[in-house]
Amino acid sequence: MEDKIKQVAEAPSLALHQTIDTSQKLAGQIGKEKHIKGARNYWHMLGPGLTTGAADDDPSGIATYSQTGSQYGFQLLWLSAFTFPLMAIVQEMCARIGLVTGRGLAGNIRLHYPKKILYLSAFLLFLANTLNIGADLGAMAKAVQLLLPHLSFTFLIIAFALVSLYLQIFIAYARYAKYLKWLALVLLAYIFSAFSLHLDWGMLARHAVIPSLTLSKGQIFLVCAILGTTISPYLFFWQTAQEVEEMIMRGKTSLLLREGTTKKEVKKMRTDVWSGMFLSNLVMFFIIATTAATLFSHGITNIVTSEQAARALRPIAGENAYLLFALGIIGTGLLAIPVLAGSASYAISESLKWPHGLYRKLKAAPSFYGMIIISTLIGLGMNFLGIDPIKALIYSAVANGLIAPVVLVLIVKLSSNKKIMGDWANGPLREALGWYVVILMSVVGLAAIYSIF
């Protein structure tokens, strides 16, 4: 009898505990679903900013960062943190120009500045991008030969060039944009691999925030290369053009429909751009840290070939280090070459008022696609001149560092002009930071020229 009374007395308590447990499980499940939904929404929000940031870490960037770590250890690691906000601010200006005006960067320059400036900018961009394409194709072919040495270098660079052209010309933009977005994830290999090393994270943190320079000619040259491969002219034109392409894909097929923007669109764009630039500089940080901890610490202070750069990953994953390095070079090259060729073609096509856009079919924009083909084929031909691909990658990065100030001046002026941008013109702080980047790139570019002689 007493047991029954006890059971009856405890029943409400048991029911309460069961209810609480059920509620907690339900709350946990709801919280998990919210996190998953939030992550999914965040991924869908990413687009041109992510692919632009990832394309920045092309084989040119990887070679430059590897050279930095192997030659100077952790000394220049702070440049990854230093360049992040500068890079993001410039790319945000480019994206905002595209959102507000509904035109690409070259189209805006054509409307508001003398044609001589526009043609000079487009020519310099085409020159630098073609050099970069050739260097990237060579590096990709060498990376494959790390895995399959019996394959012909000539066959590989031709195959990569043809694959790149096929994707740009014959794949619908909606599918092509998704391909570029997922391909950006190949960069995670460089981040994950660094965690396999026994790194002193406290030391890395100090080097990441405390600037250090020796001001030697070699270091000045390399700093220019780093800035050139991080704040690159081809990214400016590509970012603006892709914002326009995204609007066209959403049904804004006329200039009238594309002009103007909203707070929601700008907020989404800024999330996309800053996320993409953060990924780009995070990869830069880990490549420098990894090569400093491996190559530099073992006295290997100058990378000349892809095989030497691959040694940076050997202590991390044994023989698989070669595979990881090759996949990184190949993946980023497949992402970057279309961006390089496409951005040059956007600039020239907009300058000359040719029909342009990856959303168009080949017959509708023959000149636009023709420039993509020409740029890629010239880059392909460069590989038969006997130029070492790693050295070519470094020099192409320096070329970008010299060209960037010319285009940056126009970007800052356009994005600060209230007649063009309306309420979305740069505020005093953004404009000041924009001119700071212009001065910085100009000074470093001139210092690099001095260091050569």
N, C-alpha and C positions, 0 to 999 in steps of 0.2 A: 504493500500500500504506500509506504513511504517512498519507494522507488518510483512509483507512478506519479506521485505528487511532485517529486524532484524533476522527473522528465517533463511534466507539464510546466513547471516553473522555469526550466531551462530552455524550453522550446522557443519562446520569443527571442532569447539571447542568441540561440543557434541560428534562427532565421535572420536576425540582424547581421550576424557575422557573414552568413552566406550571401546576404544582399550586398554587404560591403565588398566582399571578395568579388562578386559578380560585377559590381559597379567599377571596381578597380581594374578588373580585366577588360571591361568594356571601354573604360577611359584610356587604358593603355593601347588598346586596339585602335581607338579613334585617333589617339595621338600619333600612333605609327602611321596610320593612313594619311593624316594631315602632313606628316613629314614627307611621305612618299609623293603626295600630291604637290606639296611645295617644291620638292626637287624636280618633279616632272614639269611644273609650270616654269621653273627657273630655266630648265634645259630648253623648253620651247621658246623662251624669251631671247635666248642667245641666237645670234645669227652673224651678220657681217662683222661685228666687233670681234667675235670669237675666231672666225676664220682669218681675219686680218692679223690678229695678234699671233695666231699659230703660224701663219705664213711668214711672219717676221723671223721666226726661228728656222729659217731655211738652212740648207747645207752651208751657205756663206756664214750665217750666224753661228752655227754649231762649230765650224772650223775656227772662227774668230774667238769664240769663248773658250774653246779647247786650248788654243794657242795662248790665251791670256792666263789660264790656270797653270799650264805647263811651264810657261816662261817666268811668271811672277808670283806663283803660288796664290796665297789668299789676299795679296796686297790690293788688288783691284776689285775685290768682291763687292765693295760698297757701290760700285757703278750700277749694279743690278737694282738696288733700292733707289739710288739717286735718279736714274733715268725713268723709273716707272711713272711718277706723276707727270713728268714732262712729256713723255710719250703719250700718255692717256689724254692729257689736255689738248695736244695737237690733233690727235685722232678724233676727239670729241668735237673740236671745231670743224673738222672736215665732214663728219657725219651730220652736224647741225646745218652746215651749208647745203648739203644734199636734201635734208628734210624740209628746210624752209623754202628753198628756191625751186626744188624739183628738177634741178639740173646737176650734171657732174661738175667737177672742179674746173676742168678745161673750158667747159661751156660758160661758166661764170667769169673766168678770166677773159674769155673772148668778148664778152659783153661790156666789161668794165675797165679793161686796160688795153694799151696799144698791142697790136698784133705781133710786133717784134718780140715783146716779152713773152707772149703766148707761144710763139714758134720756137723761141730759145728754150723755154721750159719743156716743151714737148720733145724737142730734139735731144736735150740733155737726158730726159727720162728714158727715151728710146735707147740711147747709147748705153746708159748705165744698166738698164734692164737686160739688154742683149748680152752684155758682158756677164751679168749675173746668171742668165739662163745657161750660157755656155759652161760656166763654172759649175753650176748645179748639175747639169747633165753629166759632166765628167765625173763629179764626185759620186753621183748615183751609180754610174757604171762601175767605178772602182769599188764601191761598197758591195755590189753584187759579186764581183770577182773575189772578194774576201771569202764568200761562201761557195761560189762555183767558179774556180779559177780557170776552168777549161773554156768558159764562154768568151767569145771575142768582144773586146772593148768596143769595136766599131759596131757590131751587131747590137750591143746593149744600148749605146747612146741613140742609135737610130730607133730602136724599139721604144725607148722612153719618150722620145720626141713625138713619135707617131701616136702613142697612147695618149699623151697629153693633148695633142691636136684633136684626136677623135672625141675625147671627153668634152672639150670646149665647143666643138663645132656641131656635133651630132646628138649630144645628150640634152634633153630639155632642161631649162634653167632650174626649175623646181627640184628635179632629181639631182642635178649637178650641185646645187647649194647644199643639199642634205649630205651628199658625198663628201664635200669639203668640210662640213661641220663634224662629221664622224671621224674623218681622217685627222682632225686636229688632236684627237685623243692619243695619237701615237706618241705625242710629246711626254705623256705620263711615264713612259719607260725611263726617261732620264731622271725623273723625280724619284720613282720607286727604287731605282738602282742605287741611288745615293744612300738610302737608309740601310743598305746592306754593309756599308762601310762603318768602321768604328771612328766616327768623326767627333771632334770636340765641338759640340754645339755652342758652348759658351764662347769659344774662340771665334767661331763663325759669326755669331751675333755681333761681336765687337768689330770684326772686319767689315761686316755689312753696314755699320752705321758710322764708323770712324774713317774719314777719307785719308788716303795715303798716296803720294805720288813722288817719283824720283826725278821726273822731268828730263829723262834721257831721251835722245832722239827716237830710239826704238820704242819706248813706252808712249811717247807722244803720238807716234804713228799708229800704235795699236789702240790707243784711246779714241782716236779719230775713226778707226775701223769699227770699234764698239758702238760709238754714237751713230755712225753711218748705217750700221746694220740694225740698229734699234729704232732710230728716228729716220725712217727711209722714205724717199720721195714716192716710190711706187705704192707704198701703203696709203699715202694721202689721196692719190687718185682712185685707188681701188675702193677705199672706204666710202668716199662720196658716191662713186658710181653704183656700189652695191646697195646703198640706201635707196637710190632711185630705182634700181632693179626690183628691190623688195616691194616698193610702192606699186610698181607696174604689175607685179605678180598678184597684188591684192586688188587689182581692177582699176588703178589710177593710171589709165593709159594715155591721158592727155596732160600737157603741161598745166593747164588750168586746174585740173583736179589735184595735181601734185603740189601746187604752190601753197605754202602755209603749213603749219603743224599744230599739235596740241600738247598740253602738259603731259598727258599720258604717253604720247609717242616719244617725247623727249626723255621722259623718265626711263622708259623701256630702252631707248637707245643708249643712255648713259650707263645703265646696268650692263648692257651688252658690251659696250666699248671698254669700260673699266675692268670687267671680268676678263675679256680677251687680252688686254694689256698686262693684267696681273699674271695670267698664265704664262705669257711670253717672258716676262722678267723673272718669274719663278723658275722657269726652265733655264734661263741664263744663269741664275744663281747656282743651281745644282750642277750644271755642266762645269762652271768654273771651280766650284768646290770639289767636285769629283776628280777632275784632272789635276788640281793642285794637290789633292791627297794621294794621288797615285803617281802620275808622271813626274811632277815637280819634286816630290819627296824621294824619288829614285834617281834624280839627276837627269831626267829626260826633259830638257828645257826648250826644245824646238821641234815642233811637229812639221814634218815635211810630207809625209804620205798618210793615206787613210789607215794603213796598217799600224802606224805609230799611234794615231789617235785611238784606235780600237783597244790598245793596251790599257787605256784609262778604265775600261770596264772589266778587263780580265781578272783583277783581284776580287771583283764583286761576284761574278758568276762563272768563273773558270773559263772553259773553252766557249761557253755560250756568250761570253762578252762580245766576241766578234759578231755573233748573230744579232745581239741587241743594238750594237753600234750601226750595223748595216741596215737594220729595219728602221732605225731613226733617220738615217740619211735618206733612204729610199722613200719613206713615208712623207717626210717634210719636203723632199724634192717634188714629189707628185702633187703636193699641196701648193708649193711656192711657184713652180714654173707657170701654171695657168694664171696665177695672180700677177706675175711679172709680165708675161706676154699680154694679158688682158688689160692691165693698167696702162701700158704703153699705147695699146690700140685705142682705148677710151680717150686718152689725151689727144692723139693725132686725129681721130675721127671727129671728136667734138670741135677741135680747132678748125677743121676743114668743112664742118657741117655735113659730114657723111652720116647716113643712117647707121646707128650703132646700138649695141646691147646684146647680151648673151641670150635674152629672151627671144630674139629674132632668129629666123631661119637663115641659112647660108645665102639663099637667093635674095633675101630681103636686105641683107647687109654685106655684100661681097667685099667691099673695101675694108670694113671693120675686121672681118675674119681674115682678109688678105694680109693685114698688118700683123695679126697674131701669127700667121703662117711664116711670114718673112722674118719676124723677130726670132721665132723658134729655129728656123733653118739657119740663120746667120750664127746664132748661138751654137747650134750643132756643128757648123763648119769650123768654129774656133778650136774645137777639140782636135783637129788634125794639124795644128800648128806646133805641137810639142810643148804646150804650156802646162806646167804642173797644176792639177786641179785645185790642190789645197792653197797654193800661192795665188792662183787666180781668184779663189774665193775671198781671200784676205784683201786683195787689191780692189775687187768689186765692192766690198764693204767700204773701203776708203773712198772710192769714187762716189758712192752714195753720200758719204759724209761731206764731200765737197759740193755736191749739187743741191743738197737739202736746203741751205740758206736762201737760195734764189726762190724756191717754191714756197718756203715758209713765210717770207715777207708777204707774198700775195695772199696766203691763207689768213694771216693775222689781219691784214687790211680788209679782206672780204668779210670775215666773221665779226669784225668790229664796226662795220658800216651799218648804221641804223636804217639808212634808206634801202639797203638790200635785205637786212635781217630783221628789221622791225624790232619787236619786243625781245627777240631772241639774239640780239647782238651781244657781243662780249661785254661783261661788266669790267670795271677798272682793274680788278685783280686778275681776271683771265687774260685781259689784254696785256697787262704788265708781264705776266708769266710767258705769254706768247712771244713778246719782244725779247725776253730773257733767253728763250730757246734760240731765237734767231741770232742773237749776239754770241751765245755759247757755241753754236754750230759754226758760225763764221770764224771765230777765234781759233777753234780747234782745227778747222779746215786749213786755215793759213799756216798754223803751226805744223800741220802734217806735211804741207808743201815744203816748208823750211827744213823739216827733218829728212826729206829725201835727198837734198843737196848738201 
